Amino acid sequence: MSNSFFVRVMLIPAAVWLSVFFGGSMGSGIELIQYVTINGPIGGLIAIATIASVVGVVMYLCFELARQNNAYDYREFSKIILGKGWWLYEIVILTSMVIVIAISSTAAGTVIGKHFDLNINVGQVLLLAVVIFFTYKGREFIEKSMALASVSLLVVLVIIVGHIFFNLGEVTAANFVKDSASVAPVGVAFQYALVNISFFPLLLFGARQIKTGKESLIAAMSAAVVGVLPLLALHYAFVSHYPEIITSGADVPVYWLLETLDSAWLIDVYVVILFVLITQTGVGMMQGFVERLDSYMQKSKGKPMTPMQHSASAGFMVVLSLILSSMGIVALILAGYSFLFMSFIVVFFIPLITVGVYKLVKSKSAIIVNES
């Protein structure tokens, strides 16, 4: 892949983030309903703006701390903000990773099963196979696949928004006009953003080519904006059927919406893209996991793990997630977010905005002194 500024600073970090964020946290539409659209048409936009702001700030801090300390796996990164307590983040992130992949596998199984009239286990087994294969192929292959998947997703979302605009534009506009703004969505959106961005140290492998503080800022802002484009698109689409979509009780609200649009080919395309992005969530998280294992093996044994060992490690974690997924997707999300929010406040967000910011300010001050 090209080593241009656009690719290494704007495309790869954004594609890695979007691939994992979309498949694990918004592709089915359940989280979007619960944390964005439930606030109303205008309230949903306020929630999205809040999410983008939180993501941008936290990403910049992570990018810059990782760049200055050459810490591109979550173990080394957590040492920067937690010191000797780094293992607390590891416990939380591994537990959380299993929960999120369980949610992803349930979503994958539900989508594939519903659309092709197959057992839910078929989609879950396919996810397991994809994660093992991609992890075996390695980081560069994964980054290329994420870039392609992200571009494909954005194209499909443009088509969906266009379809809504030309067929239900007046209804959608009327729903926006009837709504009013408030600050209530900010708190809910902050929780949603914090839970998702706290996984970001797993994805720092996508930031290895960032070279300066300015590039860290550009990469963070680009990824934050690109990351919420699907939220904007799907929220706009959901407003066309608001408030019915809130009360529909659908396991996969996006699928429910597309069925109401009576566009078979659009459903086919979205199901494929959604499944790809859901699997990319597992792939991205597992790559972050094996990067951590590689770093440890390099320091302790003098060499990283083999591709086969990467695949075996990733496969083991996904199997644990498949076992957990039997709880059902909605129960997993509701139970998982409460646990993740409280845990990440303690082991990630507070250390990042205190210790992390202090170290960045101290580093900037040292550079200014040296230059003078």
HUJOCOR-V800271 format. One record per pair of residues at least 24 apart in sequence whose ideal C-beta (glycine too) atoms are under 7 Angstrom apart, sorted by the first residue. I is the first residue (numbers start at 1). J is the second residue. If there is no record, write none. Layout:
I/J
I/J
This chain:
1/140
1/143
1/144
8/209
9/210
9/215
9/218
9/219
10/218
10/219
10/222
11/147
12/143
12/147
12/206
13/206
13/207
13/219
13/223
14/222
14/223
14/226
15/146
15/147
15/150
16/143
16/146
16/203
16/206
16/284
17/203
17/223
17/227
18/150
18/226
18/227
19/146
19/149
19/150
19/277
19/280
19/284
20/203
20/280
20/281
20/284
20/285
21/196
21/227
22/153
22/230
22/277
23/104
23/277
23/278
23/279
23/280
23/281
24/100
24/103
24/104
24/281
25/196
26/230
26/231
26/234
27/107
27/274
27/277
27/278
28/107
28/252
28/254
29/234
29/252
29/253
29/254
30/253
30/329
30/330
30/333
31/192
31/333
32/231
32/234
32/235
32/238
33/245
33/246
33/253
35/188
35/189
35/192
36/231
36/235
37/235
37/238
37/242
37/246
38/246
39/184
39/185
39/188
40/179
41/175
41/176
41/179
41/239
41/242
42/176
42/179
42/180
42/181
43/179
43/182
43/184
43/185
44/235
46/181
46/185
46/186
47/185
47/188
47/189
48/228
48/231
48/232
48/235
50/185
50/186
50/189
50/190
50/193
51/189
51/192
51/193
51/228
51/231
52/224
52/225
52/228
54/190
54/193
54/194
54/197
55/193
55/197
55/224
55/227
56/220
56/221
56/224
58/197
58/200
58/352
59/197
59/200
59/220
59/223
59/224
60/216
60/217
60/220
61/352
61/356
61/357
61/360
62/200
62/201
62/204
63/207
63/210
63/216
63/219
63/220
64/213
64/216
64/360
65/356
65/359
65/360
66/204
66/207
67/210
67/216
68/363
72/204
72/205
72/207
72/208
72/291
73/204
73/291
73/292
73/295
74/201
74/202
74/288
74/292
75/292
75/295
75/296
76/295
77/201
77/204
78/201
80/356
80/359
81/351
81/352
81/355
81/356
82/347
82/351
88/347
89/347
89/348
92/343
92/344
92/347
93/202
96/199
96/340
97/285
97/289
97/317
98/317
98/320
98/321
98/324
99/324
99/332
99/336
100/281
100/285
101/282
101/285
101/318
101/321
102/321
102/324
102/325
102/332
103/329
103/332
103/333
103/336
104/278
104/281
104/282
105/321
105/322
105/325
106/325
106/328
106/329
106/332
107/278
107/329
108/275
108/278
108/279
110/251
110/252
110/329
111/252
111/255
111/271
111/274
111/275
112/275
114/252
114/255
115/271
123/275
124/322
124/325
127/278
127/279
127/282
128/315
128/318
128/322
130/279
130/283
131/279
131/282
131/283
131/286
131/314
131/318
132/311
132/314
132/315
134/283
135/283
135/286
135/287
135/290
135/310
135/311
135/314
136/307
136/308
136/310
136/311
138/307
139/205
139/287
142/283
142/287
143/206
146/280
149/276
149/277
149/280
152/273
153/230
153/273
153/277
154/229
156/269
156/270
156/273
157/230
157/233
159/266
160/233
160/237
160/266
161/233
161/236
161/237
163/261
163/263
163/266
164/236
164/237
164/240
168/240
171/240
172/236
172/239
172/240
175/239
175/242
176/239
191/341
194/341
194/344
194/349
195/337
195/340
195/341
195/344
198/344
198/348
198/349
202/285
202/288
203/284
203/288
205/287
205/288
205/291
251/329
282/318
286/314
286/317
289/313
289/314
289/317
290/314
